[in-house]
Amino acid sequence: MVLFYALQATLDGVDGWAARRLQQCSTFGAWLDVVLDNVGRTMLWSVLFDWGWLVACLEWLCFVCNSGAGGQWKAAIIADGPPLCRWVMADGFKTRWGVLAIGGLHVLPIWLVGMRRGLFASTGGPLGWLPAPLVVACLALLVVGRLLCALVELWCILAHVRAMLREDAAAAAK
């Protein structure tokens, strides 16, 4: 499972880099990229916890809500979102808030798998040489990042539901 996720993440990065470098970016490619990311994380969260599907559902709900806006989904959030969402998404997530949120989104599940499988164990784990306080500090930072990401995801879902309700009210008023 971990190997598959690591391979998927590596190929995802190479694919994105190549698409941008060769100017082959597309709406479908961006959509497929998020789908594959979500599938990989869904598998990890489902293996980690009985309730892991809840985290995956949040990610999928956010994806469904945002994919309806096409390539403009980020612009709408940056323009209309609360400050926290704007901070996270500013500059294509290349701010300290964005890196923290995306790190929590992508790295937390694999970090948890590593902890569960003894990767950081001082009694023979491959990364057992890392000081335990550093491992715990990284875990705490990743949890904060994932919670930050969850807040943005929840806002995206709420904004989408509000937009649908406005559309329904406008249609009913006609």
Order of alpha helices (4+ residues) and beta strands (2+ residues): alpha-alpha-alpha-alpha-alpha-alpha-alpha
